[in-house]
Amino acid sequence: MGNRSSVRSVELAEHAAELILSYLKRYRKEFKEMSRSAKGWFETRDWPAAREGLTRRTDLYSRTVTELVRALQVKMGAAYRDRAVWKPLKRAYARDIANRADEEIAETFFNSVTREVFKTTGFDRELEFVWIDNTILPSGEESPVFRSWYPIVGLPDLFGELFESLEFASPWRDLGGDATRVASRILSHLQERSGMADFDVVETFEPILYRSKGAYLVGRIRRGHRIVPLVIALMHSADGIYVDAVVLSETEVSTVFSFTRSYFLADIERPMELVGFVRSLLPGKPLEELYISLGFVKHG
């Protein structure tokens, strides 16, 4: 009799894990679709849609968890708060998400569910996943998530090519002029910083990040093992797209990624890659601020 009960518990755990995973997939699919729309809003200057989209994406997580918890109550019945079922449930879920590109987000999603089900205060190590703060993050070199731009041509031409590669559906106001001004700003900064204006490569993360009325190209300038952070803020007026600011100091880039500002929208498959790339620019930046700035508030 006991064996039969144990088998039923394991089967229920497996089915419940599949249900949680299905809601996670739905959440991530909708999250990415909303983020992907940001480029179109920027190109068409549809700022009301951008504000509404950000609000919908911000509410998406809690709405999905609430709906999932209700579904679990129906699915699990009397075992809804049975820890003897939730322990194998956690193991089954861990197995199912092991190869996901967003595994850390998937773990936090599970924690949000268990905390809602059990009204947890503090931390329940048996039923929750632990994410270690000193986890080694990818910096981009492992599986490049950036484009490399080498100074084979003059720096204004380099940024001219870079801007053209963004393939916006709307025209630039003065692409050549912006490329020249960005190049001049960077060369002056490098000269002031090290007394030398030469560098090895410019690396820019893909895709672009969007927030409010701006688009942000995030990158880094390399010279040997030294890295200079680079964020180029783009705006879109009635006259066309233009460079609004070039940010080159760690302090200013850190402010751009502050969680006190509104969240970025970016079509990223593996959040850890972007967080790792930005962390290579800002080694002292708390991880939670970076995840929150990308809209992964609960993980932060």
Stockholm file with secondary structure:
# STOCKHOLM 1.0

chainA/1-300         MGNRSSVRSVELAEHAAELILSYLKRYRKEFKEMSRSAKGWFETRDWPAAREGLTRRTDLYSRTVTELVRALQVKMGAAYRDRAVWKPLKRAYARDIANRADEEIAETFFNSVTREVFKTTGFDRELEFVWIDNTILPSGEESPVFRSWYPIVGLPDLFGELFESLEFASPWRDLGGDATRVASRILSHLQERSGMADFDVVETFEPILYRSKGAYLVGRIRRGHRIVPLVIALMHSADGIYVDAVVLSETEVSTVFSFTRSYFLADIERPMELVGFVRSLLPGKPLEELYISLGFVKHG
#=GR chainA/1-300 SS CHHHHHHHHHHHHHHHHHHHHHHHHHHHHHHHHHHHTHHHHHHHTCHHHHHHHHHHHHHHHHHHHHHHHHHHHHHHGGGGGCHHHHHHHHHHHHHHHTTCTTHHHHHHHHHHHHHHHHTCCSCCTTTSCCCCTTCCCCCSSSSCCEEEECTTSCHHHHHHHHHHHTCCSSCBSCHHHHHHHHHHHHHHHHHHHHSCCCCSEEEEESSCEEETTEEEEEEEEEETTEEEEEEEEEEEETTEEEEEEEECSHHHHHHHTCTTSCCCBCCCSCHHHHHHHHHHHCTTSCHHHHHHHTTCTTTC
#=GC SS_cons         CHHHHHHHHHHHHHHHHHHHHHHHHHHHHHHHHHHHTHHHHHHHTCHHHHHHHHHHHHHHHHHHHHHHHHHHHHHHGGGGGCHHHHHHHHHHHHHHHTTCTTHHHHHHHHHHHHHHHHTCCSCCTTTSCCCCTTCCCCCSSSSCCEEEECTTSCHHHHHHHHHHHTCCSSCBSCHHHHHHHHHHHHHHHHHHHHSCCCCSEEEEESSCEEETTEEEEEEEEEETTEEEEEEEEEEEETTEEEEEEEECSHHHHHHHTCTTSCCCBCCCSCHHHHHHHHHHHCTTSCHHHHHHHTTCTTTC
//
